Amino acid sequence: MVQHAVDRAIMKAYNRTAAIALFMQTRVVLSRFPYPAFIYDVFILAIQNQLPLLLVLSFTYTSLNIVRAIVQEKERKLKVCLWNGWRRYMIMSFICNKCVAL
């Protein structure tokens, strides 16, 4: 209904006579969409506080593992091919983050 009122005001501002003639022919019929009944779910209340913490801890764990792997490789001086190493880190982080996101 608000959108119809805004449209009417805009149309009257641009061309008052044509808008009034158009409004004489137009009829607006409104009906509510059928929504299902609201169900009070305790699980939603429990998960809304726990889910963000779980996601942060999961991503923190994966990022710490990636940093640990990089540091261990640098300590052991295993820089054979830097490109393959970074590709491996990206694939490993993608797989870990994909598992966390699912």
PyMOL commands that set and color helices and strands:
alter all, ss='L'
color gray80, all
select helices_A, chain A and resi 2-14+16-25+42-75+82-101
alter helices_A, ss='H'
color red, helices_A
deselect
rebuild
show_as cartoon
